[in-house]
Every structure is written in C-alpha cells, then in structure tokens.
Amino acid sequence: MTTRIADKPTRSGYKWTPEELEYVSTHYGLVSDKTIARNLNR
C-alpha cells in the first residue's frame, strides 16, 4: 500500500495550508529520494 502526504487531505477533506506545506517541504525535503526509497524497502 502506498501512502503519499498529498493523499491524506483528499480523503479527510482537509486542505493543507501554505504554512504546513512549507513546514513539510522544509523538514522532509532535506531527505534524499534514495534515503526515502531505502527506508520504504526495508
């Protein structure tokens, strides 16, 4: 099952605010795609 951050607001009817999107991109955007892929494949 694949869950992306963008899927949750759609299901719950909740919209991300620009501040929240900035927070997410700031804190999780620093993690490389390779690192994320490695963690998902463990």
PDB file of N, CA, C, O and CB in Angstrom:
ATOM      1  N   MET A   1       0.839  -1.191   0.000  1.00  0.00           N
ATOM      2  CA  MET A   1       0.000   0.000   0.000  1.00  0.00           C
ATOM      3  C   MET A   1       0.878   1.247   0.000  1.00  0.00           C
ATOM      4  O   MET A   1       1.789   1.374   0.818  1.00  0.00           O
ATOM      5  CB  MET A   1      -0.952   0.003   1.219  1.00  0.00           C
ATOM      6  N   THR A   2       0.605   2.138  -0.898  1.00  0.00           N
ATOM      7  CA  THR A   2       1.402   3.353  -0.999  1.00  0.00           C
ATOM      8  C   THR A   2       0.608   4.529  -0.463  1.00  0.00           C
ATOM      9  O   THR A   2      -0.517   4.780  -0.895  1.00  0.00           O
ATOM     10  CB  THR A   2       1.835   3.609  -2.453  1.00  0.00           C
ATOM     11  N   THR A   3       1.196   5.243   0.471  1.00  0.00           N
ATOM     12  CA  THR A   3       0.541   6.415   1.032  1.00  0.00           C
ATOM     13  C   THR A   3       1.438   7.624   0.834  1.00  0.00           C
ATOM     14  O   THR A   3       2.581   7.646   1.289  1.00  0.00           O
ATOM     15  CB  THR A   3       0.214   6.210   2.531  1.00  0.00           C
ATOM     16  N   ARG A   4       0.911   8.621   0.155  1.00  0.00           N
ATOM     17  CA  ARG A   4       1.665   9.851  -0.033  1.00  0.00           C
ATOM     18  C   ARG A   4       1.062  10.938   0.842  1.00  0.00           C
ATOM     19  O   ARG A   4      -0.116  10.884   1.195  1.00  0.00           O
ATOM     20  CB  ARG A   4       1.672  10.280  -1.523  1.00  0.00           C
ATOM     21  N   ILE A   5       1.872  11.917   1.185  1.00  0.00           N
ATOM     22  CA  ILE A   5       1.399  13.003   2.038  1.00  0.00           C
ATOM     23  C   ILE A   5       0.188  13.684   1.414  1.00  0.00           C
ATOM     24  O   ILE A   5      -0.731  14.099   2.121  1.00  0.00           O
ATOM     25  CB  ILE A   5       2.518  14.027   2.281  1.00  0.00           C
ATOM     26  N   ALA A   6       0.189  13.797   0.088  1.00  0.00           N
ATOM     27  CA  ALA A   6      -0.879  14.528  -0.597  1.00  0.00           C
ATOM     28  C   ALA A   6      -2.210  13.777  -0.571  1.00  0.00           C
ATOM     29  O   ALA A   6      -3.260  14.382  -0.788  1.00  0.00           O
ATOM     30  CB  ALA A   6      -0.477  14.802  -2.034  1.00  0.00           C
ATOM     31  N   ASP A   7      -2.182  12.466  -0.308  1.00  0.00           N
ATOM     32  CA  ASP A   7      -3.417  11.686  -0.337  1.00  0.00           C
ATOM     33  C   ASP A   7      -4.299  11.945   0.888  1.00  0.00           C
ATOM     34  O   ASP A   7      -5.526  11.922   0.788  1.00  0.00           O
ATOM     35  CB  ASP A   7      -3.090  10.206  -0.429  1.00  0.00           C
ATOM     36  N   LYS A   8      -3.685  12.187   2.020  1.00  0.00           N
ATOM     37  CA  LYS A   8      -4.447  12.309   3.257  1.00  0.00           C
ATOM     38  C   LYS A   8      -5.443  13.469   3.246  1.00  0.00           C
ATOM     39  O   LYS A   8      -6.597  13.278   3.629  1.00  0.00           O
ATOM     40  CB  LYS A   8      -3.505  12.474   4.408  1.00  0.00           C
ATOM     41  N   PRO A   9      -5.029  14.666   2.818  1.00  0.00           N
ATOM     42  CA  PRO A   9      -6.001  15.773   2.822  1.00  0.00           C
ATOM     43  C   PRO A   9      -7.198  15.493   1.921  1.00  0.00           C
ATOM     44  O   PRO A   9      -8.311  15.922   2.226  1.00  0.00           O
ATOM     45  CB  PRO A   9      -5.326  17.065   2.381  1.00  0.00           C
ATOM     46  N   THR A  10      -6.988  14.785   0.825  1.00  0.00           N
ATOM     47  CA  THR A  10      -8.070  14.483  -0.101  1.00  0.00           C
ATOM     48  C   THR A  10      -9.094  13.565   0.565  1.00  0.00           C
ATOM     49  O   THR A  10     -10.299  13.788   0.453  1.00  0.00           O
ATOM     50  CB  THR A  10      -7.518  13.836  -1.385  1.00  0.00           C
ATOM     51  N   ARG A  11      -8.614  12.545   1.251  1.00  0.00           N
ATOM     52  CA  ARG A  11      -9.504  11.589   1.892  1.00  0.00           C
ATOM     53  C   ARG A  11     -10.270  12.225   3.044  1.00  0.00           C
ATOM     54  O   ARG A  11     -11.462  11.974   3.215  1.00  0.00           O
ATOM     55  CB  ARG A  11      -8.718  10.391   2.388  1.00  0.00           C
ATOM     56  N   SER A  12      -9.593  13.040   3.826  1.00  0.00           N
ATOM     57  CA  SER A  12     -10.229  13.603   5.011  1.00  0.00           C
ATOM     58  C   SER A  12     -10.992  14.886   4.711  1.00  0.00           C
ATOM     59  O   SER A  12     -11.718  15.400   5.562  1.00  0.00           O
ATOM     60  CB  SER A  12      -9.195  13.867   6.072  1.00  0.00           C
ATOM     61  N   GLY A  13     -10.818  15.405   3.480  1.00  0.00           N
ATOM     62  CA  GLY A  13     -11.474  16.653   3.142  1.00  0.00           C
ATOM     63  C   GLY A  13     -10.737  17.857   3.696  1.00  0.00           C
ATOM     64  O   GLY A  13     -11.242  18.978   3.651  1.00  0.00           O
ATOM     65  N   TYR A  14      -9.539  17.622   4.219  1.00  0.00           N
ATOM     66  CA  TYR A  14      -8.747  18.693   4.817  1.00  0.00           C
ATOM     67  C   TYR A  14      -7.761  19.243   3.801  1.00  0.00           C
ATOM     68  O   TYR A  14      -7.117  18.480   3.080  1.00  0.00           O
ATOM     69  CB  TYR A  14      -8.004  18.192   6.068  1.00  0.00           C
ATOM     70  N   LYS A  15      -7.641  20.556   3.740  1.00  0.00           N
ATOM     71  CA  LYS A  15      -6.702  21.182   2.816  1.00  0.00           C
ATOM     72  C   LYS A  15      -5.465  21.660   3.570  1.00  0.00           C
ATOM     73  O   LYS A  15      -5.569  22.240   4.650  1.00  0.00           O
ATOM     74  CB  LYS A  15      -7.370  22.358   2.075  1.00  0.00           C
ATOM     75  N   TRP A  16      -4.306  21.412   2.992  1.00  0.00           N
ATOM     76  CA  TRP A  16      -3.061  21.895   3.590  1.00  0.00           C
ATOM     77  C   TRP A  16      -2.992  23.407   3.443  1.00  0.00           C
ATOM     78  O   TRP A  16      -3.350  23.958   2.402  1.00  0.00           O
ATOM     79  CB  TRP A  16      -1.823  21.222   2.930  1.00  0.00           C
ATOM     80  N   THR A  17      -2.531  24.067   4.486  1.00  0.00           N
ATOM     81  CA  THR A  17      -2.282  25.499   4.379  1.00  0.00           C
ATOM     82  C   THR A  17      -0.874  25.693   3.822  1.00  0.00           C
ATOM     83  O   THR A  17      -0.041  24.794   3.940  1.00  0.00           O
ATOM     84  CB  THR A  17      -2.448  26.215   5.767  1.00  0.00           C
ATOM     85  N   PRO A  18      -0.592  26.844   3.219  1.00  0.00           N
ATOM     86  CA  PRO A  18       0.761  27.093   2.698  1.00  0.00           C
ATOM     87  C   PRO A  18       1.831  26.942   3.773  1.00  0.00           C
ATOM     88  O   PRO A  18       2.937  26.479   3.493  1.00  0.00           O
ATOM     89  CB  PRO A  18       0.840  28.487   2.094  1.00  0.00           C
ATOM     90  N   GLU A  19       1.503  27.334   5.003  1.00  0.00           N
ATOM     91  CA  GLU A  19       2.471  27.211   6.091  1.00  0.00           C
ATOM     92  C   GLU A  19       2.800  25.751   6.363  1.00  0.00           C
ATOM     93  O   GLU A  19       3.957  25.399   6.591  1.00  0.00           O
ATOM     94  CB  GLU A  19       1.936  27.875   7.361  1.00  0.00           C
ATOM     95  N   GLU A  20       1.780  24.910   6.339  1.00  0.00           N
ATOM     96  CA  GLU A  20       2.012  23.485   6.590  1.00  0.00           C
ATOM     97  C   GLU A  20       2.821  22.859   5.467  1.00  0.00           C
ATOM     98  O   GLU A  20       3.714  22.048   5.707  1.00  0.00           O
ATOM     99  CB  GLU A  20       0.681  22.744   6.752  1.00  0.00           C
ATOM    100  N   LEU A  21       2.499  23.245   4.232  1.00  0.00           N
ATOM    101  CA  LEU A  21       3.249  22.706   3.101  1.00  0.00           C
ATOM    102  C   LEU A  21       4.709  23.129   3.181  1.00  0.00           C
ATOM    103  O   LEU A  21       5.607  22.348   2.865  1.00  0.00           O
ATOM    104  CB  LEU A  21       2.633  23.169   1.772  1.00  0.00           C
ATOM    105  N   GLU A  22       4.943  24.366   3.604  1.00  0.00           N
ATOM    106  CA  GLU A  22       6.313  24.851   3.741  1.00  0.00           C
ATOM    107  C   GLU A  22       7.033  24.078   4.837  1.00  0.00           C
ATOM    108  O   GLU A  22       8.203  23.724   4.687  1.00  0.00           O
ATOM    109  CB  GLU A  22       6.330  26.363   4.048  1.00  0.00           C
ATOM    110  N   TYR A  23       6.334  23.816   5.939  1.00  0.00           N
ATOM    111  CA  TYR A  23       6.925  23.053   7.034  1.00  0.00           C
ATOM    112  C   TYR A  23       7.330  21.660   6.562  1.00  0.00           C
ATOM    113  O   TYR A  23       8.439  21.198   6.831  1.00  0.00           O
ATOM    114  CB  TYR A  23       5.944  22.952   8.211  1.00  0.00           C
ATOM    115  N   VAL A  24       6.420  21.002   5.860  1.00  0.00           N
ATOM    116  CA  VAL A  24       6.696  19.649   5.375  1.00  0.00           C
ATOM    117  C   VAL A  24       7.877  19.652   4.411  1.00  0.00           C
ATOM    118  O   VAL A  24       8.771  18.812   4.517  1.00  0.00           O
ATOM    119  CB  VAL A  24       5.452  19.057   4.689  1.00  0.00           C
ATOM    120  N   SER A  25       7.881  20.596   3.471  1.00  0.00           N
ATOM    121  CA  SER A  25       8.955  20.631   2.484  1.00  0.00           C
ATOM    122  C   SER A  25      10.284  20.982   3.143  1.00  0.00           C
ATOM    123  O   SER A  25      11.340  20.512   2.718  1.00  0.00           O
ATOM    124  CB  SER A  25       8.630  21.638   1.375  1.00  0.00           C
ATOM    125  N   THR A  26      10.227  21.809   4.181  1.00  0.00           N
ATOM    126  CA  THR A  26      11.456  22.199   4.869  1.00  0.00           C
ATOM    127  C   THR A  26      12.031  21.036   5.666  1.00  0.00           C
ATOM    128  O   THR A  26      13.241  20.806   5.645  1.00  0.00           O
ATOM    129  CB  THR A  26      11.196  23.389   5.792  1.00  0.00           C
ATOM    130  N   HIS A  27      11.168  20.296   6.372  1.00  0.00           N
ATOM    131  CA  HIS A  27      11.655  19.256   7.264  1.00  0.00           C
ATOM    132  C   HIS A  27      11.872  17.919   6.575  1.00  0.00           C
ATOM    133  O   HIS A  27      12.734  17.144   6.989  1.00  0.00           O
ATOM    134  CB  HIS A  27      10.701  19.079   8.391  1.00  0.00           C
ATOM    135  N   TYR A  28      11.111  17.640   5.538  1.00  0.00           N
ATOM    136  CA  TYR A  28      11.233  16.352   4.879  1.00  0.00           C
ATOM    137  C   TYR A  28      11.862  16.463   3.501  1.00  0.00           C
ATOM    138  O   TYR A  28      12.284  15.459   2.927  1.00  0.00           O
ATOM    139  CB  TYR A  28       9.887  15.704   4.769  1.00  0.00           C
ATOM    140  N   GLY A  29      11.928  17.679   2.967  1.00  0.00           N
ATOM    141  CA  GLY A  29      12.533  17.889   1.659  1.00  0.00           C
ATOM    142  C   GLY A  29      14.043  17.719   1.691  1.00  0.00           C
ATOM    143  O   GLY A  29      14.679  17.569   0.648  1.00  0.00           O
ATOM    144  N   LEU A  30      14.623  17.743   2.903  1.00  0.00           N
ATOM    145  CA  LEU A  30      16.065  17.590   3.030  1.00  0.00           C
ATOM    146  C   LEU A  30      16.488  16.135   2.921  1.00  0.00           C
ATOM    147  O   LEU A  30      17.668  15.840   2.730  1.00  0.00           O
ATOM    148  CB  LEU A  30      16.536  18.168   4.346  1.00  0.00           C
ATOM    149  N   VAL A  31      15.539  15.232   3.041  1.00  0.00           N
ATOM    150  CA  VAL A  31      15.840  13.811   2.941  1.00  0.00           C
ATOM    151  C   VAL A  31      15.854  13.427   1.467  1.00  0.00           C
ATOM    152  O   VAL A  31      14.906  13.698   0.730  1.00  0.00           O
ATOM    153  CB  VAL A  31      14.804  12.954   3.737  1.00  0.00           C
ATOM    154  N   SER A  32      16.952  12.789   1.051  1.00  0.00           N
ATOM    155  CA  SER A  32      17.087  12.453  -0.368  1.00  0.00           C
ATOM    156  C   SER A  32      16.116  11.352  -0.768  1.00  0.00           C
ATOM    157  O   SER A  32      15.662  10.574   0.071  1.00  0.00           O
ATOM    158  CB  SER A  32      18.519  12.023  -0.681  1.00  0.00           C
ATOM    159  N   ASP A  33      15.804  11.296  -2.058  1.00  0.00           N
ATOM    160  CA  ASP A  33      14.909  10.258  -2.567  1.00  0.00           C
ATOM    161  C   ASP A  33      15.476   8.872  -2.309  1.00  0.00           C
ATOM    162  O   ASP A  33      14.733   7.935  -2.015  1.00  0.00           O
ATOM    163  CB  ASP A  33      14.662  10.451  -4.062  1.00  0.00           C
ATOM    164  N   LYS A  34      16.802   8.742  -2.420  1.00  0.00           N
ATOM    165  CA  LYS A  34      17.424   7.435  -2.196  1.00  0.00           C
ATOM    166  C   LYS A  34      17.225   6.982  -0.755  1.00  0.00           C
ATOM    167  O   LYS A  34      16.966   5.806  -0.497  1.00  0.00           O
ATOM    168  CB  LYS A  34      18.924   7.486  -2.531  1.00  0.00           C
ATOM    169  N   THR A  35      17.346   7.913   0.174  1.00  0.00           N
ATOM    170  CA  THR A  35      17.160   7.572   1.583  1.00  0.00           C
ATOM    171  C   THR A  35      15.726   7.139   1.843  1.00  0.00           C
ATOM    172  O   THR A  35      15.483   6.157   2.544  1.00  0.00           O
ATOM    173  CB  THR A  35      17.526   8.762   2.481  1.00  0.00           C
ATOM    174  N   ILE A  36      14.779   7.875   1.276  1.00  0.00           N
ATOM    175  CA  ILE A  36      13.368   7.527   1.451  1.00  0.00           C
ATOM    176  C   ILE A  36      13.090   6.150   0.858  1.00  0.00           C
ATOM    177  O   ILE A  36      12.421   5.323   1.479  1.00  0.00           O
ATOM    178  CB  ILE A  36      12.456   8.591   0.796  1.00  0.00           C
ATOM    179  N   ALA A  37      13.605   5.908  -0.346  1.00  0.00           N
ATOM    180  CA  ALA A  37      13.386   4.622  -1.003  1.00  0.00           C
ATOM    181  C   ALA A  37      13.986   3.486  -0.178  1.00  0.00           C
ATOM    182  O   ALA A  37      13.380   2.422  -0.050  1.00  0.00           O
ATOM    183  CB  ALA A  37      13.991   4.630  -2.417  1.00  0.00           C
ATOM    184  N   ARG A  38      15.171   3.709   0.379  1.00  0.00           N
ATOM    185  CA  ARG A  38      15.819   2.680   1.186  1.00  0.00           C
ATOM    186  C   ARG A  38      14.971   2.374   2.415  1.00  0.00           C
ATOM    187  O   ARG A  38      14.805   1.210   2.780  1.00  0.00           O
ATOM    188  CB  ARG A  38      17.237   3.125   1.605  1.00  0.00           C
ATOM    189  N   ASN A  39      14.435   3.407   3.051  1.00  0.00           N
ATOM    190  CA  ASN A  39      13.611   3.207   4.241  1.00  0.00           C
ATOM    191  C   ASN A  39      12.312   2.487   3.907  1.00  0.00           C
ATOM    192  O   ASN A  39      11.841   1.661   4.689  1.00  0.00           O
ATOM    193  CB  ASN A  39      13.308   4.545   4.902  1.00  0.00           C
ATOM    194  N   LEU A  40      11.733   2.793   2.755  1.00  0.00           N
ATOM    195  CA  LEU A  40      10.480   2.149   2.371  1.00  0.00           C
ATOM    196  C   LEU A  40      10.683   0.687   1.997  1.00  0.00           C
ATOM    197  O   LEU A  40       9.762  -0.121   2.119  1.00  0.00           O
ATOM    198  CB  LEU A  40       9.846   2.892   1.212  1.00  0.00           C
ATOM    199  N   ASN A  41      11.884   0.347   1.541  1.00  0.00           N
ATOM    200  CA  ASN A  41      12.152  -1.012   1.069  1.00  0.00           C
ATOM    201  C   ASN A  41      12.714  -1.926   2.147  1.00  0.00           C
ATOM    202  O   ASN A  41      13.017  -3.086   1.868  1.00  0.00           O
ATOM    203  CB  ASN A  41      13.104  -0.966  -0.084  1.00  0.00           C
ATOM    204  N   ARG A  42      12.860  -1.429   3.369  1.00  0.00           N
ATOM    205  CA  ARG A  42      13.469  -2.256   4.417  1.00  0.00           C
ATOM    206  C   ARG A  42      12.537  -3.387   4.823  1.00  0.00           C
ATOM    207  O   ARG A  42      12.880  -4.187   5.694  1.00  0.00           O
ATOM    208  CB  ARG A  42      13.823  -1.401   5.642  1.00  0.00           C
TER     209      ARG A  42
END
